[in-house]
Amino acid sequence: MANTYGGVIILGVKENEDGSWYTTGLRDVSVIKKFFWDTINNRNKVSLNLLREADLEEYSVGEDYILVVHVPVADREQRPIYLNNNLFDCSFKRNHEGDYRCTRQEVRRCFEIKPGKLWMEQHYRTYLFLNWIRIVSVLQICS
């Protein structure tokens, strides 16, 4: 979600066929929250944690609980967010209701559109090419 438009993850509910929702019996919220924060802050699991404490909300419904996670959009400089220290195989994008693996080309595109080494290299090559054209032009005029 962070690689596309952000979004919301709701834990502790399921959807009925008619579109209504019901709780699933989420109980040990403190244990789940601890596991969630430990995982999201583990660089071996998630490349960058964008979430703040306020992005995780807890609601009680009778004896059950619901956890709502607001996933922000990653800035261009932060993308791609990936899993398991695996940039090319564990970068995902969100389309409609599904998460899909990014292709190598999509992952590379994340690096090309942001300032950084690849951007600088691309512009430096353009600069060298333009200077080479100028030098060739001068040589042709002088000969």
BALUM-250402 format. One record per atom (N, C-alpha, C): residue in three letters; x, y, z. Coordinates in steps of 0.1 Angstrom, whole numbers, plus 2048, in hexadecimal, padded with zeros to 3 digits. Each point is the difference from the previous one (the first is absolute). Layout:
! BALUM-250402
ALAXYZ
...
END
This chain:
! BALUM-250402
MET8087F4800
MET7F880C800
MET80980D800
ALA80A7FF807
ALA80980C801
ALA8068037F3
ASN8027F67F7
ASN8068027F3
ASN7F68067F6
THR7F3800803
THR7F78067F7
THR7F880C807
TYR7F47FE805
TYR7F880B805
TYR7FE80080F
GLY8077F7807
GLY7FD7FF80E
GLY7F37F8802
GLY7FB80080C
GLY7F37F8802
GLY7FE7FD80F
VAL7F67F8802
VAL7FC7FC80D
VAL7FF7F0801
ILE8067FB80B
ILE7FF7F2803
ILE7F87FE80C
ILE7F67F8800
ILE7F77FE80B
ILE8027F1805
LEU8047FF80C
LEU8027F3806
LEU7F57FD80A
GLY7FB7F4800
GLY7F57FC809
GLY7F28007FA
VAL7FF8027F3
VAL7F37FF7FA
VAL8007F87F3
LYS7F47FB7FD
LYS7FE7F97F3
LYS7F48067FA
GLU7FF7FF7F2
GLU7F58067F9
GLU7F67F57FC
ASN7F3802803
ASN7F67F77FC
ASN7FD8027F1
GLU7FA7F67FA
GLU7FD8017F1
GLU7F780C7FD
ASP7F8805809
ASP7F880C7FE
ASP80780D802
GLY80D7FF803
GLY80880C802
GLY80180580E
SER7F97FA809
SER80180480E
SER80C7FA807
TRP80480480B
TRP80C7FB807
TRP7FC7FA80D
TYR8087F7805
TYR7FF7FA80D
TYR80E7FE806
THR80080180D
THR80D7FE807
THR8047F1801
THR80D7FE800
THR8057F2800
THR8057FB80D
GLY7FF80880B
GLY8057FB80D
GLY80E804803
LEU80580B7FB
LEU80D805803
LEU80080480F
ARG8097FA808
ARG7FF80280F
ARG80D806805
ASP80B7F97FF
ASP80D804806
ASP80680C7F8
VAL7FA80B800
VAL80480C7F8
VAL80E804804
SER80480080D
SER80D805803
SER80B7F77FB
VAL7FD7F37FF
VAL80A7F67FB
VAL8018027F1
ILE7F58027F9
ILE7FF8037F2
ILE80880D7FC
LYS7FD80A808
LYS80680D7FD
LYS8107FF802
LYS8047F980A
LYS80E7FE803
LYS8077F97F4
PHE7F97F57FC
PHE8057F87F4
PHE8018097F4
PHE7F58087FD
PHE7FF8097F5
PHE80C80A800
TRP80280780B
TRP80A80A801
TRP80E7FA7FF
ASP8027F4806
ASP80D7F97FF
ASP8037FD7F2
THR7F67FB7F8
THR8027FC7F3
THR80280C7F6
ILE7F880A802
ILE80180B7F7
ILE80D808802
ASN8067FF80C
ASN80C807803
ASN80D7F77FD
ASN7FE7F47FC
ASN80B7F77FE
ASN8048017F1
ARG80C8067FE
ARG8058037F3
ARG8027F37F7
ASN8017F5807
ASN8017F37F9
ASN7F27FC7FA
LYS7F6806805
LYS7F27FD7FB
LYS7FB80A7F7
VAL80180D804
VAL7FA80B7F9
VAL80C80B7FE
SER8028047F3
SER80B8097FE
SER7FF80D806
LEU7F4805802
LEU7FF80E807
LEU7F2800806
ASN80080480D
ASN7F3802807
ASN7FB80E7FE
LEU7F58027FA
LEU7FA80E7FE
LEU7F680380A
LEU7FC7F6808
LEU7F5802809
LEU80480780D
ARG7F6808805
ARG80280680E
ARG7F67F9809
GLU80180380D
GLU7F77FA80A
GLU7F18037FC
ALA7FE80C7FC
ALA7F28057FC
ALA7FA7F97F4
ASP8097F97F8
ASP7FB7F97F5
ASP7F97F2803
LEU8017FC80D
LEU7FA7F3804
LEU7F680480A
GLU7F37FD7FD
GLU7F5803809
GLU7F97F3805
GLU7FC80080C
GLU7F97F5806
GLU7F2803804
TYR7F77F77FC
TYR7F2802803
TYR7FA7F4807
SER7F780280A
SER7FA7F4806
SER7F27FF7FB
VAL7FC7F47FD
VAL7F27FC7FC
VAL7FC7F5809
GLY7F880380A
GLY7FC7F580A
GLY80D7FB806
GLU8027F3800
GLU80D7FB805
GLU80B7FF7F6
ASP7FD8027F4
ASP80A8007F5
ASP80780D7FE
TYR80B8007F9
TYR80780C7FC
TYR8038007F1
ILE80180C7FB
ILE8048027F2
ILE80C809801
LEU80A7FD7F7
LEU80B8097FF
LEU8008057F1
VAL80280E800
VAL7FF8067F3
VAL80E8067FD
VAL8077FD7F5
VAL80D8057FD
VAL7FF8097F4
HIS80380C802
HIS80080A7F5
HIS80E8007FA
VAL8027FB7F3
VAL80D8007FA
VAL80180C7F7
PRO80B808803
PRO80280C7F8
PRO8077FD7F3
VAL7FF8097F7
VAL8077FF7F3
VAL80F803802
ALA8087F77FB
ALA80F803801
ALA80380B7F6
ASP809809804
ASP80580A7F7
ASP8097FA7F5
ARG8028077F5
ARG8087FA7F6
ARG80E7FC805
GLU805808809
GLU80E7FD806
GLU8007F4808
GLN7F47FB805
GLN7FF7F5809
GLN7FD7F37F8
ARG7FB8017F4
ARG7FC7F47F9
ARG80C7F97F9
PRO7FF7F37FE
PRO7F57F7804
PRO8017FC80F
ILE7F57FE806
ILE8007F980D
ILE8007F17FD
TYR8087F8805
TYR8017F27FD
TYR8017F780C
LEU7FF7F37FF
LEU8007F780B
LEU80C7F6800
ASN8037FB80B
ASN80A7F5802
ASN80E8037F9
ASN80480C800
ASN80D8047FA
ASN8017FC7F2
ASN7F58007F9
ASN8007FB7F2
ASN7F980A7F7
LEU80880A7FB
LEU7FB80B7F8
LEU7F87FC7F4
PHE8057F77F8
PHE7FA7FC7F4
PHE7F57F6801
ASP8007F7809
ASP7F67F6801
ASP7F580380A
CYS802809809
CYS7F780380B
CYS7FC80F800
SER7FF8067F4
SER7FA80D7FF
SER7F27FE7FA
PHE7F6807806
PHE7F27FD7FC
PHE7F980E7FC
LYS7F67FF7F8
LYS7F880B7FD
LYS7F17FC802
ARG7F8809803
ARG7F27FD802
ARG7F78047F4
ASN7F97F77FB
ASN7F68027F5
ASN7F27FB804
HIS7F7809801
HIS7F27FD804
HIS8007F980E
GLU7FD7F3800
GLU8007FA80D
GLU80B7F6802
GLY80A8007F8
GLY80B7F7800
GLY80E806801
ASP8097F9806
ASP80E804801
ASP8077F77F6
TYR8098067F7
TYR8077FA7F6
TYR80E803800
ARG8097F67FD
ARG80E802800
ARG80480A7F5
CYS809809803
CYS8058097F6
CYS8097F97F7
THR8008047F3
THR80A7FA7F7
THR80E807803
ARG80A7FA7FB
ARG80E806802
ARG80080E7F9
GLN7F98027F5
GLN7FF80D7FA
GLN7F980A808
GLU7F57FC807
GLU7F9809809
GLU80980480C
VAL8077F7805
VAL80980380B
VAL80B80A7FC
ARG8067FD7F4
ARG80A8097FB
ARG7FB80E7FD
ARG7F38017FC
ARG7FA80D7FD
ARG7FF80880D
CYS7FE7FA80B
CYS80080780D
CYS80D808802
PHE80B7FA7FC
PHE80D806802
PHE80380B7F5
GLU7FA7FE7F4
GLU8038097F5
GLU7F980E802
ILE7F4800806
ILE7F880C801
ILE80480980C
LYS8097FB808
LYS80380880C
LYS80E8057FF
PRO80380B807
PRO80E805800
PRO8087F6807
GLY80C7FE7FC
GLY8097F6806
GLY80B7FC7F6
LYS8067F5802
LYS80C7FC7F8
LYS7FC7FE7F2
LEU7F57F87FD
LEU7FC7FD7F3
LEU7FC80D7F8
TRP7F9808807
TRP7FC80D7FA
TRP80C8087FC
MET809801809
MET80D8087FE
MET8087F97F5
GLU8017F37FF
GLU8077FA7F6
GLU7FA8027F2
GLN7F3800800
GLN7F98027F3
GLN80280F7FB
HIS7FF809809
HIS80380E7FC
HIS80E8037FD
TYR8097F9807
TYR80E8027FE
TYR8047FA7F2
ARG7FA7F57FC
ARG8027FA7F3
ARG7FB80A7F5
THR7F4806802
THR7FB80A7F7
THR80A80C7FF
TYR80580480B
TYR80980B800
TYR80D7FD7F8
LEU8057F4802
LEU80C7FB7F9
LEU7FD7FF7F1
PHE7F47FB7FD
PHE7FD7FE7F2
PHE7FF80E7F9
LEU7F980A806
LEU7FF80D7FB
LEU80E8077FE
ASN8087FE80A
ASN80E8057FE
ASN8087F97F5
TRP7FE7F37FE
TRP8067F97F6
TRP7FB8057F2
ILE7F38037FF
ILE7FB8067F3
ILE80680E7FE
ARG80280880A
ARG80680D7FE
ARG80F7FE7FC
ILE8077F7806
ILE80E7FE7FC
ILE8017FB7F1
VAL7F77F77FC
VAL8007FB7F3
VAL7FD80B7F6
SER7F6809804
SER7FC80B7F7
SER80C80A7FF
VAL80780280A
VAL80C809800
VAL80A7FA7F7
LEU8037F4801
LEU80A7F97F8
LEU7FC8007F1
GLN7F37FE7FD
GLN7FC8017F2
GLN80280E7FA
ILE7FC80A809
ILE80280E7FB
ILE80E8037FE
CYS8097FC808
CYS80E803800
CYS8087F97F5
SER7FA7F57FB
SER8087F87F7
SER7FD8037F2
END
